[in-house]
Amino acid sequence: MTVAASPSPGAPLVDANSHHRGFLRRYIFSTDHKVIGLQFYFSTLIWFFVGGALALAVRWQLAWPWSEMPIVGRMLFAAEGGQISPEFYTMLVTMHATIMIFFVIIPILAGAFGNFLIPLMIGAEDMAFPTLNMFSYWFMWPAFACMTASFFVAGGAASAGWTSYPPLSVLHDAAPGSGPGQTLWLLGVVFIGIASMLGSLNYLTTIIQMRAPGMTMLRLPMTIWGLFITAILQAFALPVLTAASVMQLTDRLLGTGFYLSEAGGQPLLWQHLFWFYSHPAVYIMILPAMGMVSDIISCYARKPLFGYRPMVAAIIAIAGLGFIVWGHHMFMSGMNPAMGTTFMAATILIALPSAVKVFNWLGTLWGGRIEFTSAMLNALAFVSMFIIGGLSGIFMAATTVDIVIHDTYFIVGHLHYVLFGGSTFAVFAGTYHWFPKMFGRQMNEFWGKVHFLLTFLFFNGTFFTMHIIGMGGYPRRVAAATAYAEFARFEPLNVFMTICALGMGFTQLIFAANLFGSLIWGRRADRNPWRANTLEWTAPSPPPHGNFDFQPVAYRGPYEYSSPEVTADFYPQNQPPDAEPATAAAH
Amino acid sequence: MGKFWSLVFLSVPVLGVAVFVAAASWGYWFPQNVSAHGGQIDHLFMVILWLTGAVFLATEIVLAVSLWRFDGAKSPRARFSRGNMRIELGLAAVVGLLLVFITVYQLEDWAEAKIRQPDLPPTVEVNGRQFEWVMRYPGPNGELGDADDLFSPGDLHVPVDEDILVSLVSEDVLHSFYLPNLRIKQDAVPGMRIPVWFRATETGVFDLVCAELCGWGHYKMAGRLIVESRADYEAFLTRLEAEQNEDGFEEQQPTAANTSQRHPSVAEVVYRRAAR
């Protein structure tokens, strides 16, 4: 990409007509990537609340089996005397995971932050296909409707686990939720698949085609690299899940037998197809988070990202290996155990690029000038928790050790260290960091830190303990392990974990109050409150339709903090080499 | 505030180690092992625990020290450095070697546990179905899979100190045959017959757990593993045979027609109904 072919820097680019559209086109059926990003953000936030409430109900049952739930128990299960029934429990675990994965983590990272940040960070006025982008959000709504409706149909929502393994999920009479609830679940997954595919094609095209002059691929911020590789994963892996879900639908409704041995099919086929998507999905849920955290750590350490090129290479390696490791979910499934060794080798190899990433985050901090903002603390928590989640993965990747910890709480602990300790802390970090750009106001730092500290402590109390009971062999997805003599010794730990989980759940109310309160009462933010380098901080806060009031040009990489070439401790990507930053005088 | 946050992050490695030490000393550890191969699996777990524990401590402590030392409130300006490729490659080499070691070190045990099936006839067929385990032992003729087989739900009896070969099947949905004290886990899949082998080293009564979500009653799909002496095991089989043959109904000699045709499984019935 050449600088010469571009409009001259400083020329106004904002489309003057865009402000005259009606309310419906501007805020509801909007084609503006920022509005769509925020629509994703607030939708996923609502689902985060729902999924969290389901998790607390799960924890309630595990700590005090079959006891009456206070307050909400009478309202929800009046017929059972306020207790959670075993049918309801399997539905809770299924829908908690489904909602958190498909409606929260994936859409908040790719949908909300991806939409909001991609055009701003690469210096584009919008996505390549704004209308397609709008559809990618509105295709979420049929999925929302299906999942919501499934709670109210006969038999209740899907209860075959978020992995939806046949025959349990295919035979209508095998489980209460395997009736219409499971059909709606599959339809929901198909709609999400369509939404994400539309989004990922748009992201790929935008990042390849719409970068500002001078913004070469190796000047892209890590956030964009994370989202770019994520979009590739989605584009290639998601069609497999969508097709597999349609096959399960036809098994259920039209009498085909892809997954039923009695009809000539094979239950393991679903597991292969499901994990062919859902293992890359693990990286879809962590790579954008890794990118955001890299940008945030570099910004608040006031120091260039340590090893930019190895970081890019590591993301590509993780994604590439991510396609050939799905079988590690199936070591105990009846798959040929010799194949297990191949999947083990590939899986353990992923630890290598992951180690490079951790090392480089630590290298970025070392020698920095660290500012302990709420965004930075959450990003640091990501690093600290990802270390645990990454290392505990090695236990399960080792096939022989997996015999004892497969389907136990060890894996529940592991996955929550990656998805909550990793992705969710990154979402918090991203929210505190980009809130000023999203809304032109700043979030409250004091309450941000209180929220961080409590979440961090309660999170570790809840999930670190799971490794211990997992070592003890405690099985997952069991409504109460009271049938087994071996696991009775862990009951006190279950109570402890539930108390921590309740604490963690209620702590999120602080976050919600801070978020919505700051929308109204937050201190006004200027364009670049964090003195950051990337292009989004040169646009107004919040950016108008069309984003930039001048043509952004990238002269350098995104991490030139504390560069000896300038007196300020940052050197924005768009600053011509011979000028001091305009905002430097203010600080 | 840098010191405060540094200590918060330092609490992760400190409490992390403390939790494992406390768990070990208060009995929150592995289930008692009563199998010949289980000790080796526990050993592998501990090898990985020590290796990852060392990496965990090193990285978390470096993180906390960085926060303490490079607090923005007291350092003037960050050191400008874009990285160091040599350190990066050196690190990759060390980590790579460590990972290859972990992979190779446990291959042999995996082969013993899941690939090298012992050369002996199946001791027992274990059949998972919602929500119970049904065991099928060879009858007086010593062969499994014919008309004189003995059926018994709930308890799995095995003789101590002998190689046991379980033939694992399921007749409706997925289940998982999980013996925590024998370090055994294997999914049961409809349409597949999967071999599972072990050797129990102590007599006693242990849990047989279903480890794969199999429906609303999954939590109570509990069985028991009863490891007993050879004599007790044979006495059990004799007792079972007597129970099965002396139920007050005078049975006819099995014919070819009623031995070859097995009863349709629950899943087949359900499937036929669904497909109609």
Contacts between the chains, C-beta under 8 A, distances in Angstrom:
chain1	res1	chain2	res2	distance
A	85	B	216	7.8
A	86	B	216	4.8
A	86	B	217	6.5
A	86	B	218	7.9
A	86	B	219	6.0
A	86	B	220	7.8
A	87	B	216	4.2
A	89	B	219	7.7
A	90	B	213	6.7
A	90	B	215	7.4
A	90	B	216	5.8
A	90	B	218	6.9
A	159	B	216	7.2
A	160	B	213	6.9
A	161	B	213	4.8
A	165	B	173	8.0
A	165	B	174	5.5
A	165	B	212	7.6
A	165	B	213	7.4
A	166	B	173	8.0
A	167	B	172	6.8
A	167	B	173	4.8
A	167	B	174	7.2
A	167	B	190	5.9
A	167	B	267	6.1
A	168	B	173	4.2
A	168	B	174	6.5
A	168	B	213	6.9
A	168	B	214	6.4
A	168	B	215	6.2
A	171	B	172	7.5
A	171	B	173	7.1
A	171	B	267	6.4
A	171	B	270	4.9
A	171	B	271	6.5
A	171	B	274	6.5
A	172	B	270	7.4
A	172	B	274	5.5
A	173	B	270	5.0
A	173	B	273	7.6
A	173	B	274	7.7
A	174	B	130	7.3
A	174	B	172	6.7
A	174	B	173	5.4
A	174	B	215	5.9
A	174	B	267	7.9
A	174	B	270	6.9
A	175	B	215	4.4
A	175	B	216	6.1
A	176	B	216	6.0
A	252	B	274	7.7
A	255	B	274	7.3
A	255	B	275	4.3
A	257	B	271	8.0
A	260	B	190	7.7
A	260	B	267	7.8
A	260	B	271	6.1
A	261	B	189	7.6
A	261	B	190	4.8
A	261	B	191	2.4
A	261	B	192	7.4
A	262	B	190	7.3
A	262	B	191	7.2
A	262	B	265	7.8
A	262	B	267	6.1
A	262	B	268	5.2
A	262	B	271	5.1
A	263	B	271	6.6
A	263	B	275	7.5
A	266	B	191	6.9
A	267	B	174	6.4
A	267	B	189	5.6
A	267	B	190	6.2
A	267	B	191	7.1
A	268	B	189	6.5
A	268	B	192	7.9
A	301	B	70	7.4
A	301	B	78	6.5
A	302	B	72	7.1
A	302	B	77	7.7
A	302	B	78	4.4
A	303	B	78	4.0
A	303	B	79	6.8
A	303	B	80	7.3
A	303	B	81	7.3
A	304	B	80	6.7
A	304	B	81	6.7
A	304	B	82	4.9
A	304	B	83	7.6
A	305	B	82	7.8
A	305	B	83	7.7
A	306	B	81	7.2
A	306	B	82	7.5
A	306	B	83	4.6
A	306	B	84	7.8
A	307	B	82	7.6
A	307	B	83	3.5
A	307	B	84	7.4
A	307	B	85	7.4
A	307	B	88	5.4
A	308	B	82	6.8
A	308	B	83	6.9
A	310	B	83	7.1
A	310	B	85	7.5
A	310	B	88	5.1
A	332	B	176	6.6
A	332	B	185	5.1
A	332	B	186	5.9
A	332	B	187	5.4
A	332	B	211	8.0
A	333	B	187	4.9
A	333	B	189	7.3
A	334	B	186	7.3
A	334	B	187	5.3
A	334	B	188	7.9
A	334	B	189	4.5
A	334	B	192	5.3
A	334	B	194	5.2
A	337	B	110	7.0
A	337	B	114	3.7
A	337	B	115	5.1
A	338	B	115	6.0
A	340	B	110	7.0
A	340	B	114	7.2
A	341	B	107	6.3
A	341	B	110	6.5
A	344	B	103	6.3
A	344	B	110	7.8
A	345	B	103	5.4
A	348	B	99	4.9
A	348	B	102	6.2
A	348	B	103	5.2
A	349	B	99	6.6
A	351	B	95	6.9
A	351	B	99	5.6
A	352	B	92	6.2
A	352	B	95	5.6
A	352	B	96	5.7
A	352	B	99	6.3
A	355	B	55	8.0
A	355	B	91	6.9
A	355	B	92	7.6
A	355	B	95	4.6
A	356	B	88	6.7
A	356	B	91	7.1
A	356	B	92	6.3
A	358	B	59	6.0
A	359	B	88	7.3
A	359	B	91	5.5
A	360	B	83	7.0
A	360	B	88	7.6
A	362	B	59	6.6
A	362	B	62	5.3
A	362	B	63	6.1
A	362	B	66	6.6
A	363	B	83	6.6
A	363	B	84	7.6
A	363	B	87	7.8
A	365	B	63	7.1
A	365	B	66	4.0
A	365	B	67	7.3
A	365	B	70	6.5
A	366	B	62	7.6
A	366	B	66	5.3
A	366	B	70	7.0
A	367	B	70	6.4
A	367	B	78	6.3
A	367	B	79	3.6
A	367	B	81	6.7
A	368	B	66	7.4
A	368	B	70	4.9
A	368	B	72	7.8
A	368	B	75	7.9
A	368	B	78	4.7
A	368	B	79	7.6
A	369	B	70	6.5
A	369	B	72	4.5
A	369	B	75	4.9
A	369	B	76	7.5
A	369	B	77	6.2
A	369	B	78	4.2
A	370	B	2	6.6
A	370	B	66	7.4
A	370	B	67	6.3
A	370	B	70	5.1
A	370	B	71	6.0
A	370	B	72	5.0
A	371	B	72	4.7
A	372	B	1	5.2
A	372	B	2	6.1
A	372	B	5	5.2
A	372	B	67	7.9
A	372	B	71	7.7
A	372	B	72	7.5
A	377	B	5	6.4
A	380	B	5	7.7
A	380	B	9	6.5
A	380	B	63	7.0
A	380	B	67	7.2
A	383	B	63	6.4
A	384	B	9	5.8
A	384	B	12	5.4
A	384	B	60	6.2
A	384	B	63	6.0
A	387	B	55	7.8
A	387	B	56	6.2
A	387	B	59	5.2
A	387	B	60	6.3
A	388	B	12	7.7
A	388	B	16	7.5
A	388	B	56	6.8
A	391	B	52	4.0
A	391	B	55	6.2
A	391	B	56	5.6
A	392	B	52	7.5
A	394	B	48	5.9
A	394	B	52	5.8
A	394	B	102	6.7
A	395	B	45	6.9
A	395	B	48	5.5
A	395	B	49	7.8
A	395	B	52	7.5
A	398	B	44	6.6
A	398	B	48	6.2
A	398	B	102	6.2
A	398	B	103	7.7
A	398	B	106	5.4
A	399	B	106	7.1
A	399	B	110	4.7
A	399	B	114	7.7
A	400	B	40	7.9
A	400	B	41	5.8
A	400	B	44	5.5
A	400	B	106	4.5
A	400	B	109	4.5
A	400	B	110	4.6
A	400	B	113	6.1
A	401	B	41	6.5
A	401	B	44	5.3
A	401	B	45	5.1
A	401	B	48	6.3
A	401	B	106	7.1
A	403	B	41	6.2
A	403	B	113	6.3
A	403	B	114	8.0
A	403	B	183	6.1
A	403	B	184	7.1
A	403	B	185	5.2
A	404	B	30	7.6
A	404	B	41	5.8
A	404	B	42	8.0
A	404	B	45	7.0
A	404	B	180	7.6
A	404	B	183	5.3
A	404	B	185	7.1
A	405	B	45	8.0
A	406	B	185	5.7
A	406	B	211	7.4
A	407	B	176	6.3
A	407	B	178	7.5
A	407	B	185	7.2
A	407	B	211	4.3
A	407	B	212	6.5
A	408	B	211	7.6
A	453	B	8	6.8
A	456	B	8	7.0
A	460	B	12	6.9
A	460	B	15	7.3
A	464	B	15	7.7
A	464	B	16	6.7
A	464	B	19	6.1
A	465	B	19	7.3
A	468	B	19	6.6
A	468	B	20	7.6
A	468	B	23	4.6
A	468	B	28	5.2
A	469	B	28	7.3
A	471	B	23	7.6
A	471	B	28	7.9
A	471	B	29	6.5
A	471	B	30	6.1
A	471	B	45	7.6
A	472	B	28	6.1
A	472	B	29	6.8
A	472	B	30	6.8
A	472	B	31	6.3
A	473	B	30	7.4
A	473	B	31	5.0
A	473	B	178	7.9
A	473	B	180	3.8
A	473	B	209	7.8
A	475	B	178	6.8
A	475	B	209	5.7
A	475	B	210	7.8
A	475	B	211	4.9
A	477	B	213	4.5
A	477	B	218	6.6
A	478	B	218	6.4
A	478	B	219	4.5
A	479	B	218	7.5
A	479	B	219	4.1
A	480	B	219	5.5
A	481	B	219	7.2
A	483	B	219	6.6
A	483	B	220	5.0
A	483	B	221	8.0
A	483	B	222	3.8
A	484	B	207	4.5
A	484	B	209	6.0
A	484	B	222	5.8
A	485	B	207	6.0
A	486	B	31	5.4
A	486	B	180	5.4
A	486	B	181	7.1
A	486	B	206	7.4
A	486	B	207	4.6
A	486	B	209	7.8
A	487	B	207	7.9
A	489	B	27	6.6
A	489	B	28	6.9
A	490	B	28	7.0
A	493	B	28	6.9
A	559	B	82	7.6
A	561	B	78	6.4
A	561	B	80	7.9
A	562	B	77	5.5
A	562	B	78	4.1
A	562	B	79	7.4
A	562	B	80	5.0
A	563	B	80	5.9
A	564	B	80	5.8
A	569	B	77	6.4
A	569	B	78	7.0
